[in-house]
Amino acid sequence: MTAILAVDDDPDILTALRRALTPLGIPLILTEDPTEVLAILAEQPIGVLISDIDMPRIDGIELVGMIKKDADLRK
């Protein structure tokens, strides 16, 4: 089963996602760092990406654009 990957710079949002999604039994990966998303995607396939839009350094729109441009990250 592929995982859900969520990125948000607000730890409270990640906690809420964990509480909501963990009972579903789907593997869940949470991070506050959008650059970590790129490393995770390079290592394993992800079924769903949940991303905040307003984050420091790399916003969610830029992050998705980076993923779309890199075929290796879209496996």
mmCIF file of the N, C-alpha and C atoms, coordinates in Angstrom:
data_MODEL
# 
_entry.id   MODEL 
# 
loop_
_atom_site.group_PDB 
_atom_site.id 
_atom_site.type_symbol 
_atom_site.label_atom_id 
_atom_site.label_alt_id 
_atom_site.label_comp_id 
_atom_site.label_asym_id 
_atom_site.label_entity_id 
_atom_site.label_seq_id 
_atom_site.pdbx_PDB_ins_code 
_atom_site.Cartn_x 
_atom_site.Cartn_y 
_atom_site.Cartn_z 
_atom_site.occupancy 
_atom_site.B_iso_or_equiv 
_atom_site.pdbx_formal_charge 
_atom_site.auth_seq_id 
_atom_site.auth_comp_id 
_atom_site.auth_asym_id 
_atom_site.auth_atom_id 
_atom_site.pdbx_PDB_model_num 
ATOM 1   N N  . MET A 1 1  ? 0.840  -1.173 0.000   1.00 0.00 ? 1  MET A N  1 
ATOM 2   C CA . MET A 1 1  ? 0.000  0.000  0.000   1.00 0.00 ? 1  MET A CA 1 
ATOM 3   C C  . MET A 1 1  ? 0.888  1.241  0.000   1.00 0.00 ? 1  MET A C  1 
ATOM 4   N N  . THR A 1 2  ? 0.623  2.159  -0.909  1.00 0.00 ? 2  THR A N  1 
ATOM 5   C CA . THR A 1 2  ? 1.420  3.377  -0.955  1.00 0.00 ? 2  THR A CA 1 
ATOM 6   C C  . THR A 1 2  ? 0.980  4.334  0.145   1.00 0.00 ? 2  THR A C  1 
ATOM 7   N N  . ALA A 1 3  ? 1.893  5.181  0.519   1.00 0.00 ? 3  ALA A N  1 
ATOM 8   C CA . ALA A 1 3  ? 1.678  6.077  1.651   1.00 0.00 ? 3  ALA A CA 1 
ATOM 9   C C  . ALA A 1 3  ? 1.083  7.413  1.221   1.00 0.00 ? 3  ALA A C  1 
ATOM 10  N N  . ILE A 1 4  ? 0.544  8.100  2.211   1.00 0.00 ? 4  ILE A N  1 
ATOM 11  C CA . ILE A 1 4  ? 0.177  9.499  2.074   1.00 0.00 ? 4  ILE A CA 1 
ATOM 12  C C  . ILE A 1 4  ? 1.320  10.302 2.662   1.00 0.00 ? 4  ILE A C  1 
ATOM 13  N N  . LEU A 1 5  ? 1.778  11.299 1.925   1.00 0.00 ? 5  LEU A N  1 
ATOM 14  C CA . LEU A 1 5  ? 2.842  12.192 2.382   1.00 0.00 ? 5  LEU A CA 1 
ATOM 15  C C  . LEU A 1 5  ? 2.230  13.567 2.587   1.00 0.00 ? 5  LEU A C  1 
ATOM 16  N N  . ALA A 1 6  ? 2.392  14.125 3.776   1.00 0.00 ? 6  ALA A N  1 
ATOM 17  C CA . ALA A 1 6  ? 1.846  15.451 4.068   1.00 0.00 ? 6  ALA A CA 1 
ATOM 18  C C  . ALA A 1 6  ? 2.971  16.371 4.525   1.00 0.00 ? 6  ALA A C  1 
ATOM 19  N N  . VAL A 1 7  ? 2.957  17.588 4.000   1.00 0.00 ? 7  VAL A N  1 
ATOM 20  C CA . VAL A 1 7  ? 3.947  18.590 4.386   1.00 0.00 ? 7  VAL A CA 1 
ATOM 21  C C  . VAL A 1 7  ? 3.216  19.877 4.774   1.00 0.00 ? 7  VAL A C  1 
ATOM 22  N N  . ASP A 1 8  ? 3.570  20.375 5.936   1.00 0.00 ? 8  ASP A N  1 
ATOM 23  C CA . ASP A 1 8  ? 3.004  21.633 6.427   1.00 0.00 ? 8  ASP A CA 1 
ATOM 24  C C  . ASP A 1 8  ? 3.964  22.183 7.474   1.00 0.00 ? 8  ASP A C  1 
ATOM 25  N N  . ASP A 1 9  ? 4.210  23.477 7.429   1.00 0.00 ? 9  ASP A N  1 
ATOM 26  C CA . ASP A 1 9  ? 5.126  24.066 8.402   1.00 0.00 ? 9  ASP A CA 1 
ATOM 27  C C  . ASP A 1 9  ? 4.468  24.276 9.771   1.00 0.00 ? 9  ASP A C  1 
ATOM 28  N N  . ASP A 1 10 ? 3.191  23.991 9.881   1.00 0.00 ? 10 ASP A N  1 
ATOM 29  C CA . ASP A 1 10 ? 2.468  24.104 11.146  1.00 0.00 ? 10 ASP A CA 1 
ATOM 30  C C  . ASP A 1 10 ? 2.316  22.711 11.766  1.00 0.00 ? 10 ASP A C  1 
ATOM 31  N N  . PRO A 1 11 ? 3.023  22.438 12.856  1.00 0.00 ? 11 PRO A N  1 
ATOM 32  C CA . PRO A 1 11 ? 2.943  21.104 13.462  1.00 0.00 ? 11 PRO A CA 1 
ATOM 33  C C  . PRO A 1 11 ? 1.539  20.734 13.930  1.00 0.00 ? 11 PRO A C  1 
ATOM 34  N N  . ASP A 1 12 ? 0.715  21.726 14.266  1.00 0.00 ? 12 ASP A N  1 
ATOM 35  C CA . ASP A 1 12 ? -0.658 21.421 14.683  1.00 0.00 ? 12 ASP A CA 1 
ATOM 36  C C  . ASP A 1 12 ? -1.482 20.829 13.538  1.00 0.00 ? 12 ASP A C  1 
ATOM 37  N N  . ILE A 1 13 ? -1.234 21.305 12.335  1.00 0.00 ? 13 ILE A N  1 
ATOM 38  C CA . ILE A 1 13 ? -1.928 20.748 11.165  1.00 0.00 ? 13 ILE A CA 1 
ATOM 39  C C  . ILE A 1 13 ? -1.495 19.301 10.951  1.00 0.00 ? 13 ILE A C  1 
ATOM 40  N N  . LEU A 1 14 ? -0.202 19.036 11.081  1.00 0.00 ? 14 LEU A N  1 
ATOM 41  C CA . LEU A 1 14 ? 0.286  17.670 10.916  1.00 0.00 ? 14 LEU A CA 1 
ATOM 42  C C  . LEU A 1 14 ? -0.291 16.744 11.991  1.00 0.00 ? 14 LEU A C  1 
ATOM 43  N N  . THR A 1 15 ? -0.421 17.244 13.201  1.00 0.00 ? 15 THR A N  1 
ATOM 44  C CA . THR A 1 15 ? -1.027 16.454 14.272  1.00 0.00 ? 15 THR A CA 1 
ATOM 45  C C  . THR A 1 15 ? -2.485 16.129 13.941  1.00 0.00 ? 15 THR A C  1 
ATOM 46  N N  . ALA A 1 16 ? -3.207 17.110 13.431  1.00 0.00 ? 16 ALA A N  1 
ATOM 47  C CA . ALA A 1 16 ? -4.604 16.880 13.049  1.00 0.00 ? 16 ALA A CA 1 
ATOM 48  C C  . ALA A 1 16 ? -4.708 15.853 11.923  1.00 0.00 ? 16 ALA A C  1 
ATOM 49  N N  . LEU A 1 17 ? -3.812 15.944 10.946  1.00 0.00 ? 17 LEU A N  1 
ATOM 50  C CA . LEU A 1 17 ? -3.804 14.962 9.858   1.00 0.00 ? 17 LEU A CA 1 
ATOM 51  C C  . LEU A 1 17 ? -3.501 13.565 10.391  1.00 0.00 ? 17 LEU A C  1 
ATOM 52  N N  . ARG A 1 18 ? -2.544 13.476 11.308  1.00 0.00 ? 18 ARG A N  1 
ATOM 53  C CA . ARG A 1 18 ? -2.210 12.171 11.894  1.00 0.00 ? 18 ARG A CA 1 
ATOM 54  C C  . ARG A 1 18 ? -3.425 11.579 12.603  1.00 0.00 ? 18 ARG A C  1 
ATOM 55  N N  . ARG A 1 19 ? -4.098 12.385 13.386  1.00 0.00 ? 19 ARG A N  1 
ATOM 56  C CA . ARG A 1 19 ? -5.276 11.894 14.121  1.00 0.00 ? 19 ARG A CA 1 
ATOM 57  C C  . ARG A 1 19 ? -6.395 11.457 13.171  1.00 0.00 ? 19 ARG A C  1 
ATOM 58  N N  . ALA A 1 20 ? -6.563 12.178 12.080  1.00 0.00 ? 20 ALA A N  1 
ATOM 59  C CA . ALA A 1 20 ? -7.640 11.870 11.141  1.00 0.00 ? 20 ALA A CA 1 
ATOM 60  C C  . ALA A 1 20 ? -7.324 10.668 10.258  1.00 0.00 ? 20 ALA A C  1 
ATOM 61  N N  . LEU A 1 21 ? -6.060 10.516 9.849   1.00 0.00 ? 21 LEU A N  1 
ATOM 62  C CA . LEU A 1 21 ? -5.716 9.509  8.849   1.00 0.00 ? 21 LEU A CA 1 
ATOM 63  C C  . LEU A 1 21 ? -5.183 8.200  9.418   1.00 0.00 ? 21 LEU A C  1 
ATOM 64  N N  . THR A 1 22 ? -4.580 8.232  10.586  1.00 0.00 ? 22 THR A N  1 
ATOM 65  C CA . THR A 1 22 ? -4.023 7.011  11.168  1.00 0.00 ? 22 THR A CA 1 
ATOM 66  C C  . THR A 1 22 ? -5.066 5.906  11.330  1.00 0.00 ? 22 THR A C  1 
ATOM 67  N N  . PRO A 1 23 ? -6.287 6.208  11.785  1.00 0.00 ? 23 PRO A N  1 
ATOM 68  C CA . PRO A 1 23 ? -7.283 5.133  11.932  1.00 0.00 ? 23 PRO A CA 1 
ATOM 69  C C  . PRO A 1 23 ? -7.642 4.442  10.618  1.00 0.00 ? 23 PRO A C  1 
ATOM 70  N N  . LEU A 1 24 ? -7.345 5.049  9.495   1.00 0.00 ? 24 LEU A N  1 
ATOM 71  C CA . LEU A 1 24 ? -7.648 4.437  8.204   1.00 0.00 ? 24 LEU A CA 1 
ATOM 72  C C  . LEU A 1 24 ? -6.677 3.314  7.854   1.00 0.00 ? 24 LEU A C  1 
ATOM 73  N N  . GLY A 1 25 ? -5.572 3.237  8.581   1.00 0.00 ? 25 GLY A N  1 
ATOM 74  C CA . GLY A 1 25 ? -4.599 2.171  8.347   1.00 0.00 ? 25 GLY A CA 1 
ATOM 75  C C  . GLY A 1 25 ? -3.704 2.392  7.134   1.00 0.00 ? 25 GLY A C  1 
ATOM 76  N N  . ILE A 1 26 ? -3.717 3.577  6.586   1.00 0.00 ? 26 ILE A N  1 
ATOM 77  C CA . ILE A 1 26 ? -2.873 3.897  5.431   1.00 0.00 ? 26 ILE A CA 1 
ATOM 78  C C  . ILE A 1 26 ? -1.540 4.422  5.952   1.00 0.00 ? 26 ILE A C  1 
ATOM 79  N N  . PRO A 1 27 ? -0.425 3.949  5.405   1.00 0.00 ? 27 PRO A N  1 
ATOM 80  C CA . PRO A 1 27 ? 0.867  4.491  5.834   1.00 0.00 ? 27 PRO A CA 1 
ATOM 81  C C  . PRO A 1 27 ? 0.902  6.003  5.638   1.00 0.00 ? 27 PRO A C  1 
ATOM 82  N N  . LEU A 1 28 ? 1.441  6.693  6.630   1.00 0.00 ? 28 LEU A N  1 
ATOM 83  C CA . LEU A 1 28 ? 1.437  8.146  6.640   1.00 0.00 ? 28 LEU A CA 1 
ATOM 84  C C  . LEU A 1 28 ? 2.833  8.660  6.951   1.00 0.00 ? 28 LEU A C  1 
ATOM 85  N N  . ILE A 1 29 ? 3.302  9.588  6.134   1.00 0.00 ? 29 ILE A N  1 
ATOM 86  C CA . ILE A 1 29 ? 4.592  10.239 6.353   1.00 0.00 ? 29 ILE A CA 1 
ATOM 87  C C  . ILE A 1 29 ? 4.310  11.727 6.495   1.00 0.00 ? 29 ILE A C  1 
ATOM 88  N N  . LEU A 1 30 ? 4.786  12.319 7.584   1.00 0.00 ? 30 LEU A N  1 
ATOM 89  C CA . LEU A 1 30 ? 4.555  13.732 7.848   1.00 0.00 ? 30 LEU A CA 1 
ATOM 90  C C  . LEU A 1 30 ? 5.879  14.470 7.960   1.00 0.00 ? 30 LEU A C  1 
ATOM 91  N N  . THR A 1 31 ? 5.930  15.668 7.406   1.00 0.00 ? 31 THR A N  1 
ATOM 92  C CA . THR A 1 31 ? 7.130  16.488 7.519   1.00 0.00 ? 31 THR A CA 1 
ATOM 93  C C  . THR A 1 31 ? 6.755  17.963 7.524   1.00 0.00 ? 31 THR A C  1 
ATOM 94  N N  . GLU A 1 32 ? 7.570  18.746 8.205   1.00 0.00 ? 32 GLU A N  1 
ATOM 95  C CA . GLU A 1 32 ? 7.407  20.198 8.208   1.00 0.00 ? 32 GLU A CA 1 
ATOM 96  C C  . GLU A 1 32 ? 8.291  20.852 7.156   1.00 0.00 ? 32 GLU A C  1 
ATOM 97  N N  . ASP A 1 33 ? 9.154  20.091 6.514   1.00 0.00 ? 33 ASP A N  1 
ATOM 98  C CA . ASP A 1 33 ? 10.167 20.629 5.599   1.00 0.00 ? 33 ASP A CA 1 
ATOM 99  C C  . ASP A 1 33 ? 9.877  20.219 4.153   1.00 0.00 ? 33 ASP A C  1 
ATOM 100 N N  . PRO A 1 34 ? 9.534  21.177 3.296   1.00 0.00 ? 34 PRO A N  1 
ATOM 101 C CA . PRO A 1 34 ? 9.244  20.826 1.908   1.00 0.00 ? 34 PRO A CA 1 
ATOM 102 C C  . PRO A 1 34 ? 10.434 20.224 1.157   1.00 0.00 ? 34 PRO A C  1 
ATOM 103 N N  . THR A 1 35 ? 11.655 20.559 1.547   1.00 0.00 ? 35 THR A N  1 
ATOM 104 C CA . THR A 1 35 ? 12.804 19.953 0.868   1.00 0.00 ? 35 THR A CA 1 
ATOM 105 C C  . THR A 1 35 ? 12.908 18.467 1.197   1.00 0.00 ? 35 THR A C  1 
ATOM 106 N N  . GLU A 1 36 ? 12.407 18.083 2.349   1.00 0.00 ? 36 GLU A N  1 
ATOM 107 C CA . GLU A 1 36 ? 12.403 16.667 2.727   1.00 0.00 ? 36 GLU A CA 1 
ATOM 108 C C  . GLU A 1 36 ? 11.445 15.877 1.833   1.00 0.00 ? 36 GLU A C  1 
ATOM 109 N N  . VAL A 1 37 ? 10.401 16.521 1.344   1.00 0.00 ? 37 VAL A N  1 
ATOM 110 C CA . VAL A 1 37 ? 9.463  15.869 0.431   1.00 0.00 ? 37 VAL A CA 1 
ATOM 111 C C  . VAL A 1 37 ? 10.197 15.351 -0.799  1.00 0.00 ? 37 VAL A C  1 
ATOM 112 N N  . LEU A 1 38 ? 11.088 16.168 -1.337  1.00 0.00 ? 38 LEU A N  1 
ATOM 113 C CA . LEU A 1 38 ? 11.840 15.772 -2.531  1.00 0.00 ? 38 LEU A CA 1 
ATOM 114 C C  . LEU A 1 38 ? 12.690 14.540 -2.254  1.00 0.00 ? 38 LEU A C  1 
ATOM 115 N N  . ALA A 1 39 ? 13.321 14.488 -1.092  1.00 0.00 ? 39 ALA A N  1 
ATOM 116 C CA . ALA A 1 39 ? 14.146 13.334 -0.734  1.00 0.00 ? 39 ALA A CA 1 
ATOM 117 C C  . ALA A 1 39 ? 13.281 12.082 -0.553  1.00 0.00 ? 39 ALA A C  1 
ATOM 118 N N  . ILE A 1 40 ? 12.130 12.234 0.062   1.00 0.00 ? 40 ILE A N  1 
ATOM 119 C CA . ILE A 1 40 ? 11.230 11.095 0.271   1.00 0.00 ? 40 ILE A CA 1 
ATOM 120 C C  . ILE A 1 40 ? 10.744 10.560 -1.069  1.00 0.00 ? 40 ILE A C  1 
ATOM 121 N N  . LEU A 1 41 ? 10.320 11.462 -1.955  1.00 0.00 ? 41 LEU A N  1 
ATOM 122 C CA . LEU A 1 41 ? 9.830  11.029 -3.264  1.00 0.00 ? 41 LEU A CA 1 
ATOM 123 C C  . LEU A 1 41 ? 10.915 10.351 -4.089  1.00 0.00 ? 41 LEU A C  1 
ATOM 124 N N  . ALA A 1 42 ? 12.166 10.731 -3.893  1.00 0.00 ? 42 ALA A N  1 
ATOM 125 C CA . ALA A 1 42 ? 13.272 10.103 -4.615  1.00 0.00 ? 42 ALA A CA 1 
ATOM 126 C C  . ALA A 1 42 ? 13.502 8.671  -4.146  1.00 0.00 ? 42 ALA A C  1 
ATOM 127 N N  . GLU A 1 43 ? 13.062 8.355  -2.927  1.00 0.00 ? 43 GLU A N  1 
ATOM 128 C CA . GLU A 1 43 ? 13.318 7.040  -2.353  1.00 0.00 ? 43 GLU A CA 1 
ATOM 129 C C  . GLU A 1 43 ? 12.150 6.069  -2.439  1.00 0.00 ? 43 GLU A C  1 
ATOM 130 N N  . GLN A 1 44 ? 10.922 6.578  -2.484  1.00 0.00 ? 44 GLN A N  1 
ATOM 131 C CA . GLN A 1 44 ? 9.777  5.668  -2.455  1.00 0.00 ? 44 GLN A CA 1 
ATOM 132 C C  . GLN A 1 44 ? 8.576  6.295  -3.160  1.00 0.00 ? 44 GLN A C  1 
ATOM 133 N N  . PRO A 1 45 ? 7.713  5.434  -3.696  1.00 0.00 ? 45 PRO A N  1 
ATOM 134 C CA . PRO A 1 45 ? 6.496  5.956  -4.319  1.00 0.00 ? 45 PRO A CA 1 
ATOM 135 C C  . PRO A 1 45 ? 5.499  6.412  -3.249  1.00 0.00 ? 45 PRO A C  1 
ATOM 136 N N  . ILE A 1 46 ? 4.778  7.467  -3.560  1.00 0.00 ? 46 ILE A N  1 
ATOM 137 C CA . ILE A 1 46 ? 3.776  8.019  -2.666  1.00 0.00 ? 46 ILE A CA 1 
ATOM 138 C C  . ILE A 1 46 ? 2.454  8.049  -3.424  1.00 0.00 ? 46 ILE A C  1 
ATOM 139 N N  . GLY A 1 47 ? 1.384  7.630  -2.779  1.00 0.00 ? 47 GLY A N  1 
ATOM 140 C CA . GLY A 1 47 ? 0.078  7.617  -3.427  1.00 0.00 ? 47 GLY A CA 1 
ATOM 141 C C  . GLY A 1 47 ? -0.569 8.989  -3.469  1.00 0.00 ? 47 GLY A C  1 
ATOM 142 N N  . VAL A 1 48 ? -0.421 9.758  -2.387  1.00 0.00 ? 48 VAL A N  1 
ATOM 143 C CA . VAL A 1 48 ? -1.059 11.064 -2.280  1.00 0.00 ? 48 VAL A CA 1 
ATOM 144 C C  . VAL A 1 48 ? -0.099 12.017 -1.581  1.00 0.00 ? 48 VAL A C  1 
ATOM 145 N N  . LEU A 1 49 ? -0.023 13.235 -2.102  1.00 0.00 ? 49 LEU A N  1 
ATOM 146 C CA . LEU A 1 49 ? 0.746  14.300 -1.457  1.00 0.00 ? 49 LEU A CA 1 
ATOM 147 C C  . LEU A 1 49 ? -0.235 15.366 -1.004  1.00 0.00 ? 49 LEU A C  1 
ATOM 148 N N  . ILE A 1 50 ? -0.196 15.683 0.280   1.00 0.00 ? 50 ILE A N  1 
ATOM 149 C CA . ILE A 1 50 ? -0.976 16.782 0.840   1.00 0.00 ? 50 ILE A CA 1 
ATOM 150 C C  . ILE A 1 50 ? 0.029  17.873 1.196   1.00 0.00 ? 50 ILE A C  1 
ATOM 151 N N  . SER A 1 51 ? -0.129 19.034 0.603   1.00 0.00 ? 51 SER A N  1 
ATOM 152 C CA . SER A 1 51 ? 0.849  20.099 0.816   1.00 0.00 ? 51 SER A CA 1 
ATOM 153 C C  . SER A 1 51 ? 0.176  21.413 1.188   1.00 0.00 ? 51 SER A C  1 
ATOM 154 N N  . ASP A 1 52 ? 0.731  22.058 2.182   1.00 0.00 ? 52 ASP A N  1 
ATOM 155 C CA . ASP A 1 52 ? 0.372  23.425 2.493   1.00 0.00 ? 52 ASP A CA 1 
ATOM 156 C C  . ASP A 1 52 ? 0.841  24.293 1.323   1.00 0.00 ? 52 ASP A C  1 
ATOM 157 N N  . ILE A 1 53 ? 0.188  25.400 1.097   1.00 0.00 ? 53 ILE A N  1 
ATOM 158 C CA . ILE A 1 53 ? 0.630  26.293 0.025   1.00 0.00 ? 53 ILE A CA 1 
ATOM 159 C C  . ILE A 1 53 ? 1.611  27.325 0.562   1.00 0.00 ? 53 ILE A C  1 
ATOM 160 N N  . ASP A 1 54 ? 1.318  27.897 1.719   1.00 0.00 ? 54 ASP A N  1 
ATOM 161 C CA . ASP A 1 54 ? 2.123  28.984 2.269   1.00 0.00 ? 54 ASP A CA 1 
ATOM 162 C C  . ASP A 1 54 ? 3.148  28.444 3.263   1.00 0.00 ? 54 ASP A C  1 
ATOM 163 N N  . MET A 1 55 ? 4.352  28.148 2.752   1.00 0.00 ? 55 MET A N  1 
ATOM 164 C CA . MET A 1 55 ? 5.439  27.646 3.596   1.00 0.00 ? 55 MET A CA 1 
ATOM 165 C C  . MET A 1 55 ? 6.693  28.458 3.296   1.00 0.00 ? 55 MET A C  1 
ATOM 166 N N  . PRO A 1 56 ? 7.592  28.566 4.271   1.00 0.00 ? 56 PRO A N  1 
ATOM 167 C CA . PRO A 1 56 ? 8.848  29.279 4.015   1.00 0.00 ? 56 PRO A CA 1 
ATOM 168 C C  . PRO A 1 56 ? 9.763  28.482 3.084   1.00 0.00 ? 56 PRO A C  1 
ATOM 169 N N  . ARG A 1 57 ? 10.679 29.140 2.484   1.00 0.00 ? 57 ARG A N  1 
ATOM 170 C CA . ARG A 1 57 ? 11.678 28.594 1.545   1.00 0.00 ? 57 ARG A CA 1 
ATOM 171 C C  . ARG A 1 57 ? 11.051 28.106 0.254   1.00 0.00 ? 57 ARG A C  1 
ATOM 172 N N  . ILE A 1 58 ? 10.237 27.073 0.300   1.00 0.00 ? 58 ILE A N  1 
ATOM 173 C CA . ILE A 1 58 ? 9.568  26.547 -0.894  1.00 0.00 ? 58 ILE A CA 1 
ATOM 174 C C  . ILE A 1 58 ? 8.078  26.499 -0.582  1.00 0.00 ? 58 ILE A C  1 
ATOM 175 N N  . ASP A 1 59 ? 7.271  27.231 -1.359  1.00 0.00 ? 59 ASP A N  1 
ATOM 176 C CA . ASP A 1 59 ? 5.834  27.145 -1.105  1.00 0.00 ? 59 ASP A CA 1 
ATOM 177 C C  . ASP A 1 59 ? 5.266  25.918 -1.814  1.00 0.00 ? 59 ASP A C  1 
ATOM 178 N N  . GLY A 1 60 ? 4.025  25.580 -1.503  1.00 0.00 ? 60 GLY A N  1 
ATOM 179 C CA . GLY A 1 60 ? 3.412  24.367 -2.039  1.00 0.00 ? 60 GLY A CA 1 
ATOM 180 C C  . GLY A 1 60 ? 3.303  24.357 -3.552  1.00 0.00 ? 60 GLY A C  1 
ATOM 181 N N  . ILE A 1 61 ? 3.026  25.509 -4.145  1.00 0.00 ? 61 ILE A N  1 
ATOM 182 C CA . ILE A 1 61 ? 2.918  25.595 -5.600  1.00 0.00 ? 61 ILE A CA 1 
ATOM 183 C C  . ILE A 1 61 ? 4.279  25.325 -6.246  1.00 0.00 ? 61 ILE A C  1 
ATOM 184 N N  . GLU A 1 62 ? 5.315  25.924 -5.701  1.00 0.00 ? 62 GLU A N  1 
ATOM 185 C CA . GLU A 1 62 ? 6.670  25.697 -6.215  1.00 0.00 ? 62 GLU A CA 1 
ATOM 186 C C  . GLU A 1 62 ? 7.078  24.235 -6.033  1.00 0.00 ? 62 GLU A C  1 
ATOM 187 N N  . LEU A 1 63 ? 6.725  23.656 -4.896  1.00 0.00 ? 63 LEU A N  1 
ATOM 188 C CA . LEU A 1 63 ? 7.053  22.256 -4.623  1.00 0.00 ? 63 LEU A CA 1 
ATOM 189 C C  . LEU A 1 63 ? 6.425  21.333 -5.661  1.00 0.00 ? 63 LEU A C  1 
ATOM 190 N N  . VAL A 1 64 ? 5.139  21.531 -5.932  1.00 0.00 ? 64 VAL A N  1 
ATOM 191 C CA . VAL A 1 64 ? 4.464  20.696 -6.925  1.00 0.00 ? 64 VAL A CA 1 
ATOM 192 C C  . VAL A 1 64 ? 5.082  20.906 -8.311  1.00 0.00 ? 64 VAL A C  1 
ATOM 193 N N  . GLY A 1 65 ? 5.448  22.140 -8.623  1.00 0.00 ? 65 GLY A N  1 
ATOM 194 C CA . GLY A 1 65 ? 6.113  22.406 -9.902  1.00 0.00 ? 65 GLY A CA 1 
ATOM 195 C C  . GLY A 1 65 ? 7.438  21.664 -10.022 1.00 0.00 ? 65 GLY A C  1 
ATOM 196 N N  . MET A 1 66 ? 8.191  21.618 -8.936  1.00 0.00 ? 66 MET A N  1 
ATOM 197 C CA . MET A 1 66 ? 9.469  20.896 -8.940  1.00 0.00 ? 66 MET A CA 1 
ATOM 198 C C  . MET A 1 66 ? 9.235  19.400 -9.168  1.00 0.00 ? 66 MET A C  1 
ATOM 199 N N  . ILE A 1 67 ? 8.204  18.868 -8.549  1.00 0.00 ? 67 ILE A N  1 
ATOM 200 C CA . ILE A 1 67 ? 7.882  17.443 -8.698  1.00 0.00 ? 67 ILE A CA 1 
ATOM 201 C C  . ILE A 1 67 ? 7.451  17.153 -10.136 1.00 0.00 ? 67 ILE A C  1 
ATOM 202 N N  . LYS A 1 68 ? 6.623  18.014 -10.693 1.00 0.00 ? 68 LYS A N  1 
ATOM 203 C CA . LYS A 1 68 ? 6.145  17.807 -12.060 1.00 0.00 ? 68 LYS A CA 1 
ATOM 204 C C  . LYS A 1 68 ? 7.281  17.842 -13.078 1.00 0.00 ? 68 LYS A C  1 
ATOM 205 N N  . LYS A 1 69 ? 8.309  18.645 -12.830 1.00 0.00 ? 69 LYS A N  1 
ATOM 206 C CA . LYS A 1 69 ? 9.435  18.770 -13.763 1.00 0.00 ? 69 LYS A CA 1 
ATOM 207 C C  . LYS A 1 69 ? 10.402 17.595 -13.687 1.00 0.00 ? 69 LYS A C  1 
ATOM 208 N N  . ASP A 1 70 ? 10.390 16.846 -12.591 1.00 0.00 ? 70 ASP A N  1 
ATOM 209 C CA . ASP A 1 70 ? 11.360 15.766 -12.379 1.00 0.00 ? 70 ASP A CA 1 
ATOM 210 C C  . ASP A 1 70 ? 10.659 14.402 -12.500 1.00 0.00 ? 70 ASP A C  1 
ATOM 211 N N  . ALA A 1 71 ? 10.843 13.744 -13.613 1.00 0.00 ? 71 ALA A N  1 
ATOM 212 C CA . ALA A 1 71 ? 10.184 12.452 -13.843 1.00 0.00 ? 71 ALA A CA 1 
ATOM 213 C C  . ALA A 1 71 ? 10.536 11.420 -12.776 1.00 0.00 ? 71 ALA A C  1 
ATOM 214 N N  . ASP A 1 72 ? 11.728 11.486 -12.213 1.00 0.00 ? 72 ASP A N  1 
ATOM 215 C CA . ASP A 1 72 ? 12.130 10.524 -11.184 1.00 0.00 ? 72 ASP A CA 1 
ATOM 216 C C  . ASP A 1 72 ? 11.305 10.692 -9.907  1.00 0.00 ? 72 ASP A C  1 
ATOM 217 N N  . LEU A 1 73 ? 10.804 11.878 -9.645  1.00 0.00 ? 73 LEU A N  1 
ATOM 218 C CA . LEU A 1 73 ? 10.021 12.112 -8.449  1.00 0.00 ? 73 LEU A CA 1 
ATOM 219 C C  . LEU A 1 73 ? 8.557  11.755 -8.627  1.00 0.00 ? 73 LEU A C  1 
ATOM 220 N N  . ARG A 1 74 ? 8.135  11.516 -9.857  1.00 0.00 ? 74 ARG A N  1 
ATOM 221 C CA . ARG A 1 74 ? 6.728  11.223 -10.146 1.00 0.00 ? 74 ARG A CA 1 
ATOM 222 C C  . ARG A 1 74 ? 6.455  9.744  -10.312 1.00 0.00 ? 74 ARG A C  1 
ATOM 223 N N  . LYS A 1 75 ? 7.290  8.864  -9.764  1.00 0.00 ? 75 LYS A N  1 
ATOM 224 C CA . LYS A 1 75 ? 7.088  7.429  -9.946  1.00 0.00 ? 75 LYS A CA 1 
ATOM 225 C C  . LYS A 1 75 ? 5.839  6.933  -9.297  1.00 0.00 ? 75 LYS A C  1 
# 
